[in-house]
Amino acid sequence: MSQVTLESQGDVRILSLNSPERLNALDWPTLDAIKAAIADIAEDRDARAVVVTGAGRAFCAGANLENVFGDRTRPIRVLRDHLKALYESFLGLVDLPIPTIAAVHGPAVGAGFSIALTCDVIIVGPDASLAPTFSSIGLHPGGGCTWLLNQRVGPAQTKQILFSAKAIGPERAVALGIAQELVDDPLERALALAKDWAGKSPTVIRDIKSSVALAIKSPLEESVDFEALAQADSLRSAEFEMFTARFNGN
Protein backbone atom coordinates (compact mmCIF):
# COMPACT_ATOMS: atom_id res chain seq x y z
CA MET A 1 0.00 0.00 0.00
CA SER A 2 1.34 3.40 -0.98
CA GLN A 3 1.95 5.80 1.92
CA VAL A 4 0.62 8.65 -0.22
CA THR A 5 -2.02 8.61 -2.94
CA LEU A 6 -2.66 11.19 -5.64
CA GLU A 7 -6.09 11.05 -7.24
CA SER A 8 -7.95 13.24 -9.71
CA GLN A 9 -11.51 14.51 -9.82
CA GLY A 10 -11.56 16.44 -13.06
CA ASP A 11 -9.00 19.21 -12.70
CA VAL A 12 -8.79 18.85 -8.89
CA ARG A 13 -6.01 16.75 -7.38
CA ILE A 14 -6.43 14.96 -4.03
CA LEU A 15 -3.21 14.26 -2.13
CA SER A 16 -3.93 11.81 0.70
CA LEU A 17 -1.62 10.61 3.44
CA ASN A 18 -2.37 6.90 3.39
CA SER A 19 -1.06 5.14 6.49
CA PRO A 20 -4.24 5.04 8.59
CA GLU A 21 -2.95 2.21 10.78
CA ARG A 22 -0.40 4.65 12.26
CA LEU A 23 -2.60 7.76 11.99
CA ASN A 24 -0.59 8.90 8.95
CA ALA A 25 2.54 9.54 11.01
CA LEU A 26 5.44 10.69 8.87
CA ASP A 27 8.55 8.66 8.11
CA TRP A 28 11.12 9.17 5.35
CA PRO A 29 9.34 6.98 2.76
CA THR A 30 6.16 8.99 3.37
CA LEU A 31 8.00 12.31 3.14
CA ASP A 32 9.65 11.23 -0.11
CA ALA A 33 6.25 10.22 -1.47
CA ILE A 34 4.75 13.59 -0.49
CA LYS A 35 7.58 15.40 -2.25
CA ALA A 36 7.12 13.29 -5.38
CA ALA A 37 3.35 13.90 -5.41
CA ILE A 38 3.85 17.66 -5.10
CA ALA A 39 6.36 17.55 -7.97
CA ASP A 40 3.81 15.66 -10.09
CA ILE A 41 1.17 18.29 -9.35
CA ALA A 42 3.59 21.11 -10.18
CA GLU A 43 4.21 19.55 -13.60
CA ASP A 44 0.54 18.78 -14.25
CA ARG A 45 -0.72 21.50 -16.58
CA ASP A 46 -4.32 20.32 -16.13
CA ALA A 47 -4.31 20.64 -12.32
CA ARG A 48 -6.29 23.66 -11.10
CA ALA A 49 -6.59 23.00 -7.35
CA VAL A 50 -5.32 20.60 -4.69
CA VAL A 51 -6.97 19.09 -1.63
CA VAL A 52 -4.68 17.62 1.04
CA THR A 53 -6.17 15.11 3.48
CA GLY A 54 -5.45 11.98 5.48
CA ALA A 55 -6.94 8.49 5.31
CA GLY A 56 -8.64 6.98 8.34
CA ARG A 57 -9.13 8.66 11.71
CA ALA A 58 -6.43 11.34 11.48
CA PHE A 59 -5.06 14.01 9.21
CA CYS A 60 -1.50 13.38 10.41
CA ALA A 61 -0.19 12.36 13.85
CA GLY A 62 3.16 14.07 13.27
CA ALA A 63 6.59 12.62 12.67
CA ASN A 64 7.96 9.23 13.61
CA LEU A 65 10.71 10.98 15.56
CA GLU A 66 13.30 8.22 15.63
CA ASN A 67 12.94 7.49 11.93
CA VAL A 68 12.79 11.11 10.79
CA PHE A 69 15.47 12.68 12.98
CA GLY A 70 17.99 9.84 12.85
CA ASP A 71 21.30 10.27 14.68
CA ARG A 72 20.84 13.31 16.93
CA THR A 73 24.53 13.33 17.95
CA ARG A 74 25.62 14.65 14.55
CA PRO A 75 26.97 18.24 14.36
CA ILE A 76 24.31 20.95 14.55
CA ARG A 77 24.93 22.15 10.99
CA VAL A 78 24.59 18.61 9.66
CA LEU A 79 21.33 18.19 11.57
CA ARG A 80 20.12 21.55 10.26
CA ASP A 81 20.64 20.45 6.66
CA HIS A 82 18.94 17.14 7.45
CA LEU A 83 15.92 18.97 8.88
CA LYS A 84 15.71 21.38 5.96
CA ALA A 85 15.52 18.40 3.61
CA LEU A 86 12.70 17.05 5.79
CA TYR A 87 10.79 20.35 5.59
CA GLU A 88 11.28 20.61 1.83
CA SER A 89 9.31 17.38 1.45
CA PHE A 90 6.07 19.27 2.02
CA LEU A 91 6.89 22.99 1.80
CA GLY A 92 6.57 22.70 -1.97
CA LEU A 93 2.82 23.01 -1.36
CA VAL A 94 3.39 26.70 -0.54
CA ASP A 95 4.89 27.35 -3.97
CA LEU A 96 2.15 25.75 -6.06
CA PRO A 97 0.47 28.42 -8.22
CA ILE A 98 -2.97 26.84 -7.72
CA PRO A 99 -5.28 26.85 -4.67
CA THR A 100 -4.40 24.35 -1.95
CA ILE A 101 -6.92 23.29 0.69
CA ALA A 102 -6.30 21.14 3.77
CA ALA A 103 -9.27 19.00 4.78
CA VAL A 104 -8.51 18.23 8.43
CA HIS A 105 -10.30 15.59 10.49
CA GLY A 106 -8.95 14.13 13.71
CA PRO A 107 -5.46 15.01 14.93
CA ALA A 108 -3.02 17.21 13.02
CA VAL A 109 -0.03 17.03 15.35
CA GLY A 110 3.43 18.61 15.15
CA ALA A 111 4.64 18.27 11.57
CA GLY A 112 1.08 17.35 10.61
CA PHE A 113 -0.01 20.77 11.87
CA SER A 114 2.76 22.34 9.78
CA ILE A 115 1.57 20.49 6.66
CA ALA A 116 -1.95 21.86 7.15
CA LEU A 117 -0.52 25.37 7.50
CA THR A 118 1.20 25.13 4.12
CA CYS A 119 -2.20 25.18 2.43
CA ASP A 120 -3.99 28.36 1.38
CA VAL A 121 -7.13 27.40 3.28
CA ILE A 122 -7.83 24.94 6.10
CA ILE A 123 -11.25 23.31 6.49
CA VAL A 124 -11.78 21.45 9.78
CA GLY A 125 -14.28 18.86 10.92
CA PRO A 126 -15.93 18.56 14.36
CA ASP A 127 -13.27 16.10 15.55
CA ALA A 128 -10.28 18.10 14.31
CA SER A 129 -7.46 18.77 16.77
CA LEU A 130 -4.65 21.08 15.66
CA ALA A 131 -1.76 20.35 17.99
CA PRO A 132 1.54 22.26 17.78
CA THR A 133 3.01 20.12 20.55
CA PHE A 134 6.66 21.00 19.90
CA SER A 135 7.57 22.91 23.08
CA SER A 136 5.77 20.39 25.30
CA ILE A 137 8.43 17.82 24.33
CA GLY A 138 11.36 20.24 24.43
CA LEU A 139 11.46 20.72 20.66
CA HIS A 140 11.54 23.93 18.65
CA PRO A 141 8.80 24.12 16.00
CA GLY A 142 9.82 23.19 12.47
CA GLY A 143 8.51 22.81 8.96
CA GLY A 144 7.89 26.53 8.58
CA CYS A 145 5.43 26.47 11.49
CA THR A 146 6.49 29.77 13.08
CA TRP A 147 6.32 31.69 9.79
CA LEU A 148 3.16 30.05 8.46
CA LEU A 149 1.25 30.40 11.72
CA ASN A 150 2.37 34.02 12.10
CA GLN A 151 0.87 34.83 8.69
CA ARG A 152 -2.50 33.54 9.87
CA VAL A 153 -2.79 34.86 13.41
CA GLY A 154 -0.01 37.42 14.00
CA PRO A 155 3.02 37.31 16.30
CA ALA A 156 1.32 37.55 19.70
CA GLN A 157 -1.12 34.70 19.06
CA THR A 158 1.63 32.66 17.42
CA LYS A 159 3.79 32.94 20.53
CA GLN A 160 0.90 32.11 22.85
CA ILE A 161 -0.04 29.06 20.77
CA LEU A 162 3.53 27.76 20.48
CA PHE A 163 4.45 28.51 24.10
CA SER A 164 1.33 26.68 25.32
CA ALA A 165 1.70 23.75 22.88
CA LYS A 166 -1.91 22.77 23.56
CA ALA A 167 -4.27 21.18 21.07
CA ILE A 168 -6.63 23.64 19.42
CA GLY A 169 -10.19 22.51 18.83
CA PRO A 170 -12.08 23.27 15.61
CA GLU A 171 -14.18 26.17 16.95
CA ARG A 172 -11.14 27.97 18.36
CA ALA A 173 -9.12 27.25 15.22
CA VAL A 174 -11.72 29.10 13.16
CA ALA A 175 -12.07 31.90 15.71
CA LEU A 176 -8.30 32.47 15.66
CA GLY A 177 -8.14 32.38 11.86
CA ILE A 178 -6.00 29.25 11.68
CA ALA A 179 -8.84 27.45 9.91
CA GLN A 180 -11.37 29.12 7.66
CA GLU A 181 -14.42 26.87 8.06
CA LEU A 182 -15.81 24.23 10.43
CA VAL A 183 -18.09 21.74 8.67
CA ASP A 184 -19.39 18.22 9.27
CA ASP A 185 -17.49 16.80 6.29
CA PRO A 186 -14.27 18.74 5.65
CA LEU A 187 -13.25 16.67 2.62
CA GLU A 188 -16.59 17.19 0.91
CA ARG A 189 -16.43 20.94 1.54
CA ALA A 190 -12.78 21.16 0.46
CA LEU A 191 -13.61 19.40 -2.80
CA ALA A 192 -16.55 21.74 -3.42
CA LEU A 193 -14.32 24.78 -2.92
CA ALA A 194 -11.57 23.27 -5.05
CA LYS A 195 -13.96 22.57 -7.92
CA ASP A 196 -15.38 26.09 -7.70
CA TRP A 197 -11.95 27.75 -7.72
CA ALA A 198 -10.69 25.39 -10.43
CA GLY A 199 -13.36 26.83 -12.71
CA LYS A 200 -11.94 30.34 -12.48
CA SER A 201 -9.23 31.84 -14.69
CA PRO A 202 -5.97 30.05 -13.78
CA THR A 203 -4.02 33.22 -14.59
CA VAL A 204 -6.10 35.33 -12.22
CA ILE A 205 -5.90 32.71 -9.46
CA ARG A 206 -2.13 32.44 -9.89
CA ASP A 207 -1.72 36.22 -9.79
CA ILE A 208 -3.93 36.54 -6.69
CA LYS A 209 -1.66 34.06 -4.90
CA SER A 210 1.38 36.02 -6.05
CA SER A 211 -0.14 39.33 -4.93
CA VAL A 212 -0.96 38.02 -1.47
CA ALA A 213 2.51 36.48 -1.10
CA LEU A 214 4.10 39.75 -2.18
CA ALA A 215 1.98 41.72 0.28
CA ILE A 216 3.36 39.69 3.17
CA LYS A 217 6.94 40.80 2.60
CA SER A 218 6.70 44.02 0.59
CA PRO A 219 5.67 47.64 1.15
CA LEU A 220 2.27 48.80 -0.09
CA GLU A 221 3.74 50.58 -3.11
CA GLU A 222 5.35 47.39 -4.44
CA SER A 223 2.18 45.37 -3.84
CA VAL A 224 0.04 47.96 -5.61
CA ASP A 225 2.45 47.97 -8.55
CA PHE A 226 2.13 44.20 -8.95
CA GLU A 227 -1.64 44.34 -8.51
CA ALA A 228 -1.92 46.97 -11.24
CA LEU A 229 0.18 44.86 -13.61
CA ALA A 230 -1.81 41.68 -12.91
CA GLN A 231 -5.15 43.46 -13.14
CA ALA A 232 -4.14 45.09 -16.42
CA ASP A 233 -3.33 41.65 -17.80
CA SER A 234 -6.65 40.22 -16.59
CA LEU A 235 -8.62 42.98 -18.34
CA ARG A 236 -7.93 41.09 -21.56
CA SER A 237 -8.96 37.67 -20.27
CA ALA A 238 -11.76 35.77 -21.97
CA GLU A 239 -13.62 35.49 -18.66
CA PHE A 240 -13.64 39.26 -18.14
CA GLU A 241 -14.67 39.85 -21.75
CA MET A 242 -17.64 37.53 -21.21
CA PHE A 243 -18.58 39.32 -17.98
CA THR A 244 -18.49 42.77 -19.58
CA ALA A 245 -20.55 41.52 -22.50
CA ARG A 246 -23.22 40.18 -20.11
CA PHE A 247 -23.08 43.35 -18.01
CA ASN A 248 -23.58 45.51 -21.08
CA GLY A 249 -26.41 43.32 -22.32
CA ASN A 250 -24.57 42.10 -25.40
Protein Blocks (a to p, Z undefined) as FASTA:
>chain_A
ZZbdcddehjaccdddfbfknoopacfklmmmmmmmmmmmmmmmkbgbdcdddehjbfbe
cjafklmnmpakbcfklmmmmmmmmmmmmmmmmmpcbdcddddehjdehjlmmmmmmpmb
dcddfkbccddfklmnopaceehlmmmmmmmnojklmmmmmmnopacdfklmmmnomamb
dcfblmlmmmmmmmmmmmpcfklmmmmmmmmmmmmmpcfklmmmmmmmmmmmmmmpmklm
mmmmmmnoZZ
